[in-house]
Amino acid sequence: MDVFLWRIFLRGATALACFIGWSLVCLLLNVREARSIGLPYVILPCSLLGAPWLLSQPVLLPLLRALPRSWTSRWLPLLIFNDGWHLGYTPFEQIGADTFLAVSPGGFVLYTCDCDVSTQLFQDGRFGKPAHLMKVLNIYGPTMTGTDGPESRLYRRLTAPFFREDTLRHVFTHAIEGAQVLGLALNQPGAYRQLRTLSARLSLNLLNRVCFRFQTQEDLIKALSFADRPAERHRMTYSEAMHTLLDHYQTVFLFRPFLAWSPFKHHRQAIQAYSELGQYMQELKTTTESLLRDTESLPNQKGTASLSELIVHAGMSTKSSTSPILQPHQVTGNLFLFMFAGHEANANTLTFIILLLACHPTIQTALQSDLDDILDNAPPSDWTYDRHYEPLMNSLAGAVIREALRLFTVLPVLPKYVSPSGPAIPIVVSGQSHPLPPGTVAFVNTSATHRHPHYWPTGNSKSKSLPKQEDPDLRPYPTADFNPYRWLQTQPSGSSPDNQSHARHSTGFTPAPGTFIPFSEGSRKCLGHKFALVELCAVVSLLFYQNSVRLLTNSEDASDTWAAARLRADRALSEGVKFNMSLRITQDVPIQFTPRKTKAT
């Protein structure tokens, strides 16, 4: 027995030694190639994207963090993907370059927050997507985001006709209606505990009404009062299935075949949510197919087709072709993609906006003054996309939305890829050409770009009410750096956003290309970017036209001041923000909504 165990130990030690030796050889070769590329580089002991690191990270990361920061400050942050938003521009500042390579035994990863380099990556069609990384989105089938090349372009071409002006008019109208229901829900005692959930249910309902035409205002009223019930033959409601799945997404992606036999309740809930949502999508697909067969008019009416009709029709046989464009799993995959991506980011952004305005009451008052001026006491039923959207987006309402998107990026990085089967692709950095080798993954770091001190100077805008401004837990100081006036006019020297009088009906300013990229740029810019902006514009405008929000203090504790409540909110909006398929807040911030009197209400 002892001999047997000794042999196992020797074989394991030999395999480990061979792995380490091979890794060192690969690292040395990659470092030599990095030197020939000519960009600054950082050496990593393993690849951020490699399975060994991803599997061992829960064990190794606490040990590495226990080491002196002077040993790890340059390279360890580059191995922690979920810390990217919190770090912002710091890694680039430490390295002293806005574009650099991370070199590991597994290859190269390019990091950049240089707007010129980002623009090259977005506009040069030779750069693709790292589909092997994006396939995490393909849990129901291939998706537009989780594929690359001709397949991804096919999905984009099929769905692009939906994102038209007429669709945006429907978004604006339904968002106004939905925001009134949300306002009533948020005025209930203790509603702050469900702030993100309520925002997500509103956004999901709007998506379904506009894109899939299978939910109504009555469904929203039930959802926001938590009175919705599972549909026939279901054990979960639609929103419950969607949001339970998103809460356990990584678990479902990695361990889906085994979850049904797991002894843990949350695992069984996760796989049940996956199954339930799949069934809801199948029912949507079946209903849409039946509608299309009855009308037989979609090919001639793409100007009025819903998103689900465009996707489902592509998966149906026609009189002219018995071979459908899409297979069933491609239809389901893309239905899921739009269900997920079409509501999750907006729900999070709306939550951040509400909390930021609670932290900045003076800005909130200025916003409401702008809304009063633009809307001129018109009842919400008279608000229209054609008349009100542009004025609202050119006012403090639009500035607040854009500033929130700058501070709380939709995604911390936007990935690009040099095909491993193609040639090197050069990028120009500060006038010098640098060839990126095949297989290089390039990350446009949106968090760093949106906090770049040259593109977005903070000046004196950090709030003096923040007593521990340098507290690392408050990094990256989003509440202190919140300055929507930067989008309207040049801020007077020495002033702060909480003290500045607002500028109405400004024409605004347009950031330089590559400096504001919440929805990416170029030919692959998010199809639904304006859909998202229209929804946010309508909801934010209605909410703060009819309501005000404030931070809550403990009325039974005389020492609990507004400044203390603000500090708690600062922490929740920093250390309480996590990336889990999207950037979201994970801590409650006690706030209170109250109705605001206007002539229209």
TAPE-V404485 format. One record per residue. N is the residue number from 1. RES is the residue in three letters. PSI is psi in degrees with one decimal (* if undefined). OMEGA is omega in degrees with one decimal (999 if undefined). D_CENTER is the distance of its C-alpha to the mean C-alpha in Angstrom with 2 decimals. Layout:
N|RES|PSI|OMEGA|D_CENTER + N|RES|PSI|OMEGA|D_CENTER
//
This chain:
1|MET|-43.2|179.9|54.85 + 2|ASP|-39.3|179.2|54.53 + 3|VAL|-40.1|-179.7|54.94 + 4|PHE|-46.5|179.6|52.28 + 5|LEU|-37.1|179.8|49.72 + 6|TRP|-38.7|178.6|50.77 + 7|ARG|-40.7|177.7|50.15 + 8|ILE|-42.9|179.7|46.67 + 9|PHE|-44.9|-179.3|45.97 + 10|LEU|-42.1|179.6|47.41 + 11|ARG|-40.4|177.8|45.43 + 12|GLY|-42.9|179.5|42.18 + 13|ALA|-38.9|178.6|43.08 + 14|THR|-43.8|179.2|44.06 + 15|ALA|-40.9|179.6|40.82 + 16|LEU|-42.2|179.2|38.83 + 17|ALA|-40.7|178.0|41.07 + 18|CYS|-40.9|179.6|40.64 + 19|PHE|-45.1|179.6|36.85 + 20|ILE|-43.5|179.2|36.92 + 21|GLY|-45.9|178.6|39.50 + 22|TRP|-39.7|179.0|37.62 + 23|SER|-40.6|178.9|34.41 + 24|LEU|-41.4|178.3|36.47 + 25|VAL|-46.6|179.3|38.00 + 26|CYS|-39.5|-179.8|34.68 + 27|LEU|-44.0|179.4|33.34 + 28|LEU|-41.6|178.3|36.48 + 29|LEU|-40.7|-179.4|36.27 + 30|ASN|-36.6|177.0|32.64 + 31|VAL|-41.1|178.2|33.51 + 32|ARG|-40.7|178.7|36.41 + 33|GLU|-36.3|178.8|34.27 + 34|ALA|-38.8|177.9|31.72 + 35|ARG|-36.2|180.0|34.68 + 36|SER|-25.1|178.4|35.72 + 37|ILE|-36.4|173.7|32.33 + 38|GLY|2.6|177.4|32.92 + 39|LEU|153.7|170.8|29.53 + 40|PRO|147.0|-178.8|29.16 + 41|TYR|156.2|176.0|28.19 + 42|VAL|135.0|-179.6|27.49 + 43|ILE|128.3|176.9|29.03 + 44|LEU|144.3|179.7|27.13 + 45|PRO|-21.0|179.1|29.18 + 46|CYS|169.2|-178.5|26.89 + 47|SER|136.5|173.3|23.94 + 48|LEU|-32.2|-172.7|20.40 + 49|LEU|-0.2|-174.6|19.96 + 50|GLY|147.7|179.7|23.34 + 51|ALA|-40.2|-179.1|24.24 + 52|PRO|-43.1|179.9|26.77 + 53|TRP|-42.8|-178.2|24.33 + 54|LEU|-37.4|-178.7|21.65 + 55|LEU|-34.4|-176.1|24.50 + 56|SER|-5.7|-175.1|26.36 + 57|GLN|-42.5|-179.5|23.55 + 58|PRO|-29.7|-179.3|24.10 + 59|VAL|-45.1|-173.2|27.75 + 60|LEU|-33.7|-173.1|27.74 + 61|LEU|-45.3|177.3|24.95 + 62|PRO|-35.0|179.0|26.88 + 63|LEU|-42.7|-180.0|29.96 + 64|LEU|-35.8|179.4|28.42 + 65|ARG|-21.1|178.8|27.01 + 66|ALA|-15.2|178.8|30.56 + 67|LEU|158.1|176.2|31.96 + 68|PRO|136.5|-176.5|32.74 + 69|ARG|-28.3|179.8|29.74 + 70|SER|-22.0|178.5|31.99 + 71|TRP|-28.8|-168.6|32.06 + 72|THR|-6.7|-168.5|28.36 + 73|SER|-27.7|-177.7|26.53 + 74|ARG|-31.6|-171.3|26.26 + 75|TRP|-31.7|-176.3|25.10 + 76|LEU|-41.5|178.7|23.74 + 77|PRO|-26.8|-179.1|20.41 + 78|LEU|-11.9|178.7|19.78 + 79|LEU|-1.2|-176.8|20.20 + 80|ILE|91.2|-174.1|17.63 + 81|PHE|-41.5|-173.8|14.21 + 82|ASN|-7.6|177.0|12.59 + 83|ASP|0.0|-174.2|14.41 + 84|GLY|-41.8|-178.6|12.95 + 85|TRP|-42.3|-178.2|11.11 + 86|HIS|-34.6|-176.2|14.37 + 87|LEU|-32.0|178.4|16.59 + 88|GLY|-125.5|-175.8|15.33 + 89|TYR|-8.3|-171.7|18.34 + 90|THR|-47.3|-179.6|20.74 + 91|PRO|-38.1|179.3|21.10 + 92|PHE|-37.1|178.1|21.94 + 93|GLU|-40.9|-179.7|24.30 + 94|GLN|-38.0|-178.8|26.04 + 95|ILE|-24.2|178.4|26.58 + 96|GLY|25.7|180.0|27.63 + 97|ALA|145.3|177.4|25.84 + 98|ASP|-8.3|175.0|22.73 + 99|THR|125.5|179.7|22.98 + 100|PHE|167.2|177.9|24.32 + 101|LEU|140.8|167.0|24.72 + 102|ALA|118.5|-174.4|24.20 + 103|VAL|127.0|179.5|27.24 + 104|SER|172.3|175.7|27.79 + 105|PRO|-24.4|-178.1|30.21 + 106|GLY|-7.3|178.7|27.57 + 107|GLY|-146.8|-172.8|27.14 + 108|PHE|143.1|167.3|25.03 + 109|VAL|124.8|177.1|21.47 + 110|LEU|130.8|173.5|21.10 + 111|TYR|134.7|177.0|18.94 + 112|THR|145.6|167.1|18.81 + 113|CYS|17.4|176.4|17.71 + 114|ASP|120.8|-174.5|20.71 + 115|CYS|-32.7|178.8|19.93 + 116|ASP|-41.7|178.1|22.93 + 117|VAL|-42.0|178.5|21.98 + 118|SER|-43.3|179.8|18.41 + 119|THR|-38.7|176.2|20.08 + 120|GLN|-44.4|-179.0|22.44 + 121|LEU|-36.4|-179.4|19.85 + 122|PHE|-35.3|-170.5|18.10 + 123|GLN|-22.1|-179.8|21.50 + 124|ASP|111.5|-176.7|23.70 + 125|GLY|-12.2|179.1|23.77 + 126|ARG|-22.1|176.3|25.21 + 127|PHE|124.4|178.3|21.92 + 128|GLY|-162.4|175.3|20.26 + 129|LYS|145.6|174.2|17.30 + 130|PRO|81.6|-174.5|17.91 + 131|ALA|-28.6|-179.9|18.15 + 132|HIS|-22.7|175.2|19.59 + 133|LEU|-33.5|-175.2|16.36 + 134|MET|-7.9|-177.7|14.12 + 135|LYS|-6.2|174.0|16.60 + 136|VAL|-22.4|179.6|14.78 + 137|LEU|-6.0|-171.3|13.36 + 138|ASN|40.6|-175.4|17.04 + 139|ILE|-18.9|175.9|18.28 + 140|TYR|-7.4|-177.6|20.00 + 141|GLY|170.7|-178.5|20.86 + 142|PRO|143.7|-179.5|19.86 + 143|THR|165.6|178.8|16.84 + 144|MET|-38.9|-178.8|16.19 + 145|THR|-31.0|-175.6|13.28 + 146|GLY|9.7|176.1|15.27 + 147|THR|172.7|-179.6|18.44 + 148|ASP|170.1|174.7|19.90 + 149|GLY|-149.3|-176.1|22.99 + 150|PRO|-35.5|-178.9|25.01 + 151|GLU|-46.4|179.3|23.33 + 152|SER|-40.4|179.4|19.85 + 153|ARG|-32.9|177.0|21.63 + 154|LEU|-47.9|179.7|23.56 + 155|TYR|-39.6|-179.6|20.63 + 156|ARG|-41.8|-179.8|19.29 + 157|ARG|-36.3|-178.6|22.84 + 158|LEU|-34.4|-173.6|23.37 + 159|THR|-17.9|-176.2|20.42 + 160|ALA|-37.6|-178.5|20.39 + 161|PRO|-20.7|-178.8|23.40 + 162|PHE|-31.3|-172.6|21.55 + 163|PHE|71.5|-175.6|19.43 + 164|ARG|172.2|-177.9|22.54 + 165|GLU|-38.5|-179.7|23.76 + 166|ASP|-37.3|176.1|25.33 + 167|THR|-42.0|-178.6|22.09 + 168|LEU|-32.2|175.9|20.63 + 169|ARG|-42.2|177.3|23.79 + 170|HIS|-40.2|178.5|23.23 + 171|VAL|-48.4|-177.2|19.65 + 172|PHE|-47.2|-177.6|21.14 + 173|THR|-48.8|-178.4|24.09 + 174|HIS|-32.5|178.6|22.42 + 175|ALA|-37.7|175.8|19.81 + 176|ILE|-45.9|179.2|22.86 + 177|GLU|-44.7|-178.1|24.58 + 178|GLY|-36.3|-178.7|21.74 + 179|ALA|-30.5|176.9|21.15 + 180|GLN|-38.9|176.9|24.85 + 181|VAL|-41.3|178.3|24.56 + 182|LEU|-41.8|179.2|21.61 + 183|GLY|-42.2|177.6|23.77 + 184|LEU|-41.2|179.9|26.63 + 185|ALA|-39.7|-177.6|24.64 + 186|LEU|-18.9|177.4|23.34 + 187|ASN|-5.3|178.8|26.96 + 188|GLN|146.6|178.9|28.07 + 189|PRO|135.9|177.4|29.10 + 190|GLY|11.0|-177.4|26.60 + 191|ALA|-21.5|-178.5|23.73 + 192|TYR|-25.4|179.3|21.50 + 193|ARG|-19.5|-179.6|21.47 + 194|GLN|20.4|-172.7|19.62 + 195|LEU|-51.2|-178.1|17.41 + 196|ARG|-38.1|178.9|14.03 + 197|THR|-44.3|178.6|15.89 + 198|LEU|-41.8|178.5|17.54 + 199|SER|-41.2|-179.5|14.50 + 200|ALA|-39.7|179.6|12.99 + 201|ARG|-37.8|175.6|16.48 + 202|LEU|-50.1|-176.6|16.87 + 203|SER|-38.4|179.0|13.81 + 204|LEU|-39.8|178.1|14.85 + 205|ASN|-42.6|178.7|18.39 + 206|LEU|-42.2|178.5|17.72 + 207|LEU|-46.6|-178.3|16.04 + 208|ASN|-40.6|-178.8|19.06 + 209|ARG|-42.9|-174.7|21.56 + 210|VAL|-44.4|-172.7|20.56 + 211|CYS|-35.0|-171.5|19.45 + 212|PHE|-13.1|175.0|21.65 + 213|ARG|41.9|179.5|24.28 + 214|PHE|9.4|171.4|24.85 + 215|GLN|163.7|-173.6|24.07 + 216|THR|176.2|175.2|25.81 + 217|GLN|-35.6|178.2|25.93 + 218|GLU|-37.2|176.4|28.16 + 219|ASP|-38.0|179.4|25.59 + 220|LEU|-43.5|179.2|23.17 + 221|ILE|-43.5|178.4|26.02 + 222|LYS|-41.8|-177.3|26.68 + 223|ALA|-41.1|-177.2|23.09 + 224|LEU|-14.7|172.9|22.69 + 225|SER|5.9|179.9|26.12 + 226|PHE|36.8|177.8|25.38 + 227|ALA|7.3|179.0|28.37 + 228|ASP|151.8|-177.8|26.84 + 229|ARG|153.7|178.6|28.62 + 230|PRO|143.9|175.8|28.04 + 231|ALA|168.9|179.9|29.24 + 232|GLU|136.7|-179.7|32.48 + 233|ARG|19.2|177.4|32.52 + 234|HIS|152.9|176.7|29.26 + 235|ARG|-10.8|176.4|28.90 + 236|MET|150.4|170.9|25.40 + 237|THR|165.6|-179.5|24.05 + 238|TYR|-49.2|-178.6|21.38 + 239|SER|-35.6|177.5|18.71 + 240|GLU|-42.6|178.9|20.08 + 241|ALA|-46.1|-178.9|19.87 + 242|MET|-50.1|-172.7|16.26 + 243|HIS|-27.9|172.4|15.03 + 244|THR|-41.4|177.2|17.58 + 245|LEU|-45.7|-178.6|16.44 + 246|LEU|-34.5|178.1|12.78 + 247|ASP|-24.9|-178.3|14.35 + 248|HIS|30.1|-169.1|16.50 + 249|TYR|-48.1|-176.8|14.57 + 250|GLN|-37.3|177.4|15.65 + 251|THR|-44.4|179.8|19.12 + 252|VAL|-41.4|-178.9|19.44 + 253|PHE|-41.9|-173.9|18.41 + 254|LEU|-35.2|-168.6|20.90 + 255|PHE|24.5|-174.2|23.70 + 256|ARG|-43.7|-176.9|23.73 + 257|PRO|-18.1|-172.2|27.46 + 258|PHE|-8.5|-170.5|28.58 + 259|LEU|-32.4|-178.0|26.75 + 260|ALA|-24.8|-179.3|29.37 + 261|TRP|5.7|-178.8|32.01 + 262|SER|142.9|176.7|30.20 + 263|PRO|-7.8|-175.9|32.13 + 264|PHE|132.8|-175.9|29.00 + 265|LYS|-41.7|-177.2|28.11 + 266|HIS|-26.5|174.7|24.33 + 267|HIS|-43.2|179.5|24.61 + 268|ARG|-35.0|175.7|26.66 + 269|GLN|-38.1|-179.0|24.30 + 270|ALA|-46.6|-178.6|21.43 + 271|ILE|-30.1|175.1|23.59 + 272|GLN|-41.6|178.1|24.92 + 273|ALA|-40.7|177.6|21.53 + 274|TYR|-44.8|-179.9|20.93 + 275|SER|-43.0|-178.9|24.39 + 276|GLU|-45.3|-179.8|24.13 + 277|LEU|-38.8|175.7|20.98 + 278|GLY|-38.7|178.5|22.69 + 279|GLN|-41.0|177.2|25.73 + 280|TYR|-41.2|179.9|24.01 + 281|MET|-37.1|177.8|22.64 + 282|GLN|-39.1|177.6|26.14 + 283|GLU|-40.0|175.7|27.69 + 284|LEU|-43.1|179.5|25.49 + 285|LYS|-45.3|-179.4|26.51 + 286|THR|-44.3|179.3|30.15 + 287|THR|-41.9|-179.4|30.26 + 288|THR|-40.5|176.7|28.82 + 289|GLU|-43.1|179.6|31.31 + 290|SER|-42.4|178.6|34.11 + 291|LEU|-42.8|-178.5|33.21 + 292|LEU|-37.5|178.4|33.09 + 293|ARG|-33.8|179.8|36.42 + 294|ASP|-39.0|-175.9|37.97 + 295|THR|-38.0|-178.9|36.97 + 296|GLU|38.8|-174.2|37.07 + 297|SER|0.3|-174.9|35.78 + 298|LEU|-44.7|-176.9|32.19 + 299|PRO|-28.2|-179.2|33.22 + 300|ASN|-0.7|-176.0|34.95 + 301|GLN|41.5|-179.9|32.42 + 302|LYS|-19.3|177.8|29.04 + 303|GLY|-12.3|178.8|28.78 + 304|THR|-0.3|-176.0|28.55 + 305|ALA|144.0|173.6|26.97 + 306|SER|167.9|179.2|23.95 + 307|LEU|-41.9|179.4|21.03 + 308|SER|-35.9|178.8|22.46 + 309|GLU|-39.6|178.7|25.87 + 310|LEU|-43.2|-177.9|24.84 + 311|ILE|-47.9|-177.0|23.31 + 312|VAL|-39.3|179.5|26.11 + 313|HIS|-35.7|179.2|28.81 + 314|ALA|-17.5|178.0|27.89 + 315|GLY|10.3|-178.4|28.71 + 316|MET|149.0|172.1|32.08 + 317|SER|147.5|179.2|35.47 + 318|THR|173.7|178.9|37.17 + 319|LYS|-33.1|-177.6|40.77 + 320|SER|-16.3|-178.0|40.31 + 321|SER|123.7|178.2|38.44 + 322|THR|-9.7|179.8|38.71 + 323|SER|110.1|-178.0|35.95 + 324|PRO|156.0|179.2|32.48 + 325|ILE|-40.7|-178.3|29.80 + 326|LEU|145.9|173.0|27.32 + 327|GLN|160.8|-176.1|28.24 + 328|PRO|-41.4|-178.3|27.37 + 329|HIS|-25.8|175.3|24.73 + 330|GLN|-36.9|176.4|23.02 + 331|VAL|-50.9|-178.0|23.07 + 332|THR|-41.7|179.9|21.64 + 333|GLY|-44.1|-177.6|18.91 + 334|ASN|-29.0|171.2|17.63 + 335|LEU|-45.0|179.3|18.13 + 336|PHE|-43.3|-178.0|15.84 + 337|LEU|-48.0|-178.0|13.09 + 338|PHE|-32.3|175.0|13.20 + 339|MET|-43.5|-177.8|13.67 + 340|PHE|-60.2|-174.1|10.55 + 341|ALA|-26.3|-176.2|8.07 + 342|GLY|-11.0|-179.4|10.22 + 343|HIS|-28.5|-171.5|9.86 + 344|GLU|-48.9|-177.8|7.27 + 345|ALA|-41.2|-179.7|4.64 + 346|ASN|-39.1|178.6|8.12 + 347|ALA|-42.6|179.0|9.68 + 348|ASN|-43.3|-179.3|7.85 + 349|THR|-42.3|178.0|8.43 + 350|LEU|-41.5|177.9|11.89 + 351|THR|-45.8|179.1|12.61 + 352|PHE|-41.3|-179.0|12.08 + 353|ILE|-46.1|-179.8|14.23 + 354|ILE|-44.6|-177.6|16.89 + 355|LEU|-37.4|177.1|17.26 + 356|LEU|-41.7|-179.8|17.42 + 357|LEU|-30.9|173.9|20.09 + 358|ALA|-33.2|178.6|21.91 + 359|CYS|-17.4|-177.0|22.16 + 360|HIS|75.2|-175.9|23.46 + 361|PRO|-31.4|179.6|26.11 + 362|THR|-41.0|176.7|27.76 + 363|ILE|-39.0|178.2|24.72 + 364|GLN|-43.2|178.9|24.28 + 365|THR|-40.5|178.0|27.95 + 366|ALA|-39.6|176.4|27.66 + 367|LEU|-45.7|-178.9|24.79 + 368|GLN|-34.1|176.2|27.04 + 369|SER|-41.0|175.5|29.92 + 370|ASP|-43.5|-179.7|28.06 + 371|LEU|-42.4|178.1|27.18 + 372|ASP|-40.8|-177.1|30.84 + 373|ASP|-43.1|-176.0|32.03 + 374|ILE|-43.5|-173.7|29.92 + 375|LEU|-19.7|169.3|30.23 + 376|ASP|43.4|176.1|33.90 + 377|ASN|16.5|176.8|34.28 + 378|ALA|138.2|176.0|33.42 + 379|PRO|148.8|-178.2|32.57 + 380|PRO|-29.8|179.2|29.03 + 381|SER|-17.7|179.4|30.69 + 382|ASP|-3.5|179.9|31.74 + 383|TRP|136.7|-179.6|28.38 + 384|THR|155.0|177.0|27.43 + 385|TYR|-47.8|-174.9|24.80 + 386|ASP|-34.1|-175.5|27.56 + 387|ARG|-34.9|-167.4|29.13 + 388|HIS|-22.2|-172.4|26.47 + 389|TYR|-53.5|-176.9|23.05 + 390|GLU|-46.7|176.7|24.01 + 391|PRO|-39.0|179.3|26.02 + 392|LEU|-42.4|-179.0|23.28 + 393|MET|-21.4|176.3|20.68 + 394|ASN|5.3|178.2|23.46 + 395|SER|-168.8|179.1|24.13 + 396|LEU|-23.5|176.9|22.66 + 397|ALA|-50.0|177.7|20.38 + 398|GLY|-36.6|179.9|18.55 + 399|ALA|-40.4|178.1|18.80 + 400|VAL|-42.6|180.0|17.20 + 401|ILE|-47.8|-178.3|14.14 + 402|ARG|-39.1|179.6|13.90 + 403|GLU|-37.4|176.1|14.67 + 404|ALA|-40.0|177.7|11.99 + 405|LEU|-30.3|176.1|9.36 + 406|ARG|-45.7|-175.3|11.50 + 407|LEU|-37.6|-178.2|11.72 + 408|PHE|86.0|-173.8|8.31 + 409|THR|147.2|178.5|6.21 + 410|VAL|-46.3|176.3|2.73 + 411|LEU|140.6|-178.8|4.34 + 412|PRO|-26.5|177.0|7.76 + 413|VAL|153.1|172.3|9.81 + 414|LEU|115.4|-172.1|10.63 + 415|PRO|143.6|171.0|13.58 + 416|LYS|171.4|-169.1|16.94 + 417|TYR|137.7|170.7|20.16 + 418|VAL|119.1|-175.8|23.90 + 419|SER|132.4|178.9|25.61 + 420|PRO|-17.3|-179.4|27.97 + 421|SER|1.7|-178.2|30.62 + 422|GLY|-174.8|179.6|30.62 + 423|PRO|170.1|172.8|31.90 + 424|ALA|149.3|179.4|30.39 + 425|ILE|123.5|-178.0|28.34 + 426|PRO|147.0|167.9|29.13 + 427|ILE|153.0|-179.7|26.91 + 428|VAL|122.1|178.8|28.56 + 429|VAL|116.9|-179.7|27.93 + 430|SER|40.2|175.9|30.18 + 431|GLY|-4.0|-179.4|32.55 + 432|GLN|138.8|180.0|32.97 + 433|SER|135.6|-179.2|32.06 + 434|HIS|117.1|-178.4|30.55 + 435|PRO|126.9|175.6|30.42 + 436|LEU|122.7|-175.1|27.49 + 437|PRO|157.1|174.0|29.10 + 438|PRO|140.7|-179.9|28.28 + 439|GLY|-2.5|179.9|25.63 + 440|THR|130.9|171.6|23.73 + 441|VAL|130.9|179.3|19.95 + 442|ALA|126.7|178.4|18.48 + 443|PHE|114.9|168.3|15.29 + 444|VAL|111.5|-174.3|14.31 + 445|ASN|102.2|-176.8|13.05 + 446|THR|-36.4|-179.9|10.79 + 447|SER|-43.8|178.5|11.35 + 448|ALA|-40.1|179.2|15.02 + 449|THR|-43.3|-177.1|15.22 + 450|HIS|-6.0|176.2|14.01 + 451|ARG|14.5|179.5|16.56 + 452|HIS|124.9|-175.1|19.25 + 453|PRO|-22.8|178.4|22.47 + 454|HIS|-39.9|-178.8|23.98 + 455|TYR|-35.3|-173.5|21.28 + 456|TRP|70.6|-179.1|20.35 + 457|PRO|139.9|179.9|23.48 + 458|THR|-26.0|179.7|23.47 + 459|GLY|-128.0|179.2|27.21 + 460|ASN|25.7|-171.8|28.47 + 461|SER|-14.1|-179.8|25.46 + 462|LYS|132.8|-171.4|24.79 + 463|SER|132.7|176.3|26.19 + 464|LYS|-11.1|-179.7|29.68 + 465|SER|-2.3|-179.3|29.15 + 466|LEU|101.6|-171.4|27.12 + 467|PRO|-24.2|-176.6|30.01 + 468|LYS|59.8|-172.4|28.29 + 469|GLN|-29.7|-178.0|26.13 + 470|GLU|7.9|176.3|26.49 + 471|ASP|120.6|-178.3|25.67 + 472|PRO|-23.7|178.0|23.36 + 473|ASP|-22.0|-178.2|21.73 + 474|LEU|-2.3|176.9|20.49 + 475|ARG|134.0|8.7|18.87 + 476|PRO|34.0|173.1|17.07 + 477|TYR|47.0|-176.5|18.73 + 478|PRO|-38.2|-179.4|16.04 + 479|THR|-36.7|179.6|18.52 + 480|ALA|-29.5|-177.0|21.35 + 481|ASP|1.6|-178.1|19.68 + 482|PHE|110.4|-177.4|18.54 + 483|ASN|80.7|-177.7|20.74 + 484|PRO|-17.8|-178.6|19.94 + 485|TYR|-19.9|178.0|23.46 + 486|ARG|-22.7|-178.9|22.57 + 487|TRP|-7.7|-175.0|21.25 + 488|LEU|-42.9|-176.4|24.62 + 489|GLN|169.1|176.3|27.39 + 490|THR|126.5|-176.7|28.58 + 491|GLN|131.8|178.9|28.73 + 492|PRO|142.4|-178.5|32.34 + 493|SER|134.9|175.8|33.14 + 494|GLY|-0.6|-179.1|33.25 + 495|SER|163.1|176.7|31.42 + 496|SER|155.3|-175.8|28.37 + 497|PRO|-29.2|-179.2|25.87 + 498|ASP|-12.9|-179.1|27.32 + 499|ASN|-6.1|-173.0|30.76 + 500|GLN|135.5|173.4|30.20 + 501|SER|146.1|-173.3|31.41 + 502|HIS|155.9|179.2|28.96 + 503|ALA|117.4|-175.2|29.45 + 504|ARG|147.1|172.1|29.51 + 505|HIS|34.2|176.2|28.92 + 506|SER|150.7|174.8|27.97 + 507|THR|-7.0|177.1|27.24 + 508|GLY|-173.5|175.5|24.41 + 509|PHE|154.6|-179.2|23.67 + 510|THR|119.2|179.2|21.75 + 511|PRO|154.7|176.6|20.16 + 512|ALA|148.3|179.1|21.62 + 513|PRO|135.7|176.7|20.03 + 514|GLY|-2.3|-178.3|17.51 + 515|THR|-18.8|177.5|17.03 + 516|PHE|102.6|-167.4|14.18 + 517|ILE|50.0|180.0|11.62 + 518|PRO|-25.2|-178.4|8.20 + 519|PHE|20.7|-174.3|8.89 + 520|SER|-172.4|179.8|11.24 + 521|GLU|173.1|176.4|14.96 + 522|GLY|-161.9|-174.5|18.09 + 523|SER|-18.0|-179.5|19.08 + 524|ARG|20.6|175.2|15.85 + 525|LYS|144.6|-177.3|13.69 + 526|CYS|125.9|-180.0|11.39 + 527|LEU|-34.0|-174.1|14.16 + 528|GLY|20.5|-174.7|12.62 + 529|HIS|-40.9|-179.7|11.67 + 530|LYS|-32.3|172.3|14.82 + 531|PHE|-47.9|-178.4|14.55 + 532|ALA|-43.9|-178.5|11.48 + 533|LEU|-40.9|179.4|13.51 + 534|VAL|-43.8|178.9|16.63 + 535|GLU|-48.5|-179.7|15.36 + 536|LEU|-41.8|-179.8|14.12 + 537|CYS|-48.4|-177.9|17.38 + 538|ALA|-45.8|-176.2|19.55 + 539|VAL|-47.7|-179.7|18.24 + 540|VAL|-43.4|-178.9|18.22 + 541|SER|-45.7|-179.0|21.58 + 542|LEU|-44.7|-178.3|23.19 + 543|LEU|-47.0|-173.6|22.14 + 544|PHE|-7.2|167.9|23.51 + 545|TYR|-35.3|-176.8|26.40 + 546|GLN|-12.9|-173.7|27.66 + 547|ASN|162.9|168.5|26.54 + 548|SER|157.7|179.4|26.22 + 549|VAL|144.7|179.0|24.40 + 550|ARG|157.2|173.9|25.75 + 551|LEU|142.2|179.5|25.38 + 552|LEU|139.2|170.6|27.85 + 553|THR|165.6|179.4|30.53 + 554|ASN|108.1|-176.3|32.97 + 555|SER|-19.7|-179.4|35.98 + 556|GLU|-3.6|-179.3|38.22 + 557|ASP|105.9|-176.5|37.55 + 558|ALA|-23.6|-179.0|39.03 + 559|SER|-7.8|-179.4|37.46 + 560|ASP|96.6|-175.6|33.91 + 561|THR|172.1|175.7|33.20 + 562|TRP|-37.8|179.5|30.36 + 563|ALA|-37.5|177.5|29.76 + 564|ALA|-39.9|176.8|29.39 + 565|ALA|-37.8|178.4|26.90 + 566|ARG|-40.4|179.1|24.94 + 567|LEU|-38.8|176.4|25.01 + 568|ARG|-40.8|177.9|23.74 + 569|ALA|-39.9|177.3|20.80 + 570|ASP|-43.7|-179.7|20.21 + 571|ARG|-43.7|-179.6|20.20 + 572|ALA|-34.7|-179.2|17.88 + 573|LEU|3.2|175.6|15.30 + 574|SER|-78.2|-178.0|15.84 + 575|GLU|-20.7|179.8|17.22 + 576|GLY|1.7|178.5|15.79 + 577|VAL|126.5|-178.2|12.09 + 578|LYS|155.9|174.4|11.06 + 579|PHE|117.1|175.7|8.55 + 580|ASN|85.4|-172.0|9.37 + 581|MET|-19.8|174.4|7.44 + 582|SER|162.9|179.1|4.40 + 583|LEU|118.9|-175.0|5.44 + 584|ARG|156.3|176.3|8.25 + 585|ILE|139.0|-175.6|11.85 + 586|THR|1.6|179.7|14.57 + 587|GLN|146.3|177.2|17.64 + 588|ASP|141.2|172.8|19.46 + 589|VAL|113.4|-179.4|20.48 + 590|PRO|114.9|177.3|23.77 + 591|ILE|165.2|178.2|23.72 + 592|GLN|126.7|173.0|26.01 + 593|PHE|142.0|173.7|25.74 + 594|THR|143.2|178.8|29.06 + 595|PRO|146.2|179.3|30.19 + 596|ARG|131.6|-177.3|31.00 + 597|LYS|125.3|171.3|34.20 + 598|THR|162.6|179.4|34.24 + 599|LYS|-31.6|-177.9|36.93 + 600|ALA|-20.7|-178.9|34.67 + 601|THR|*|999|34.05
//
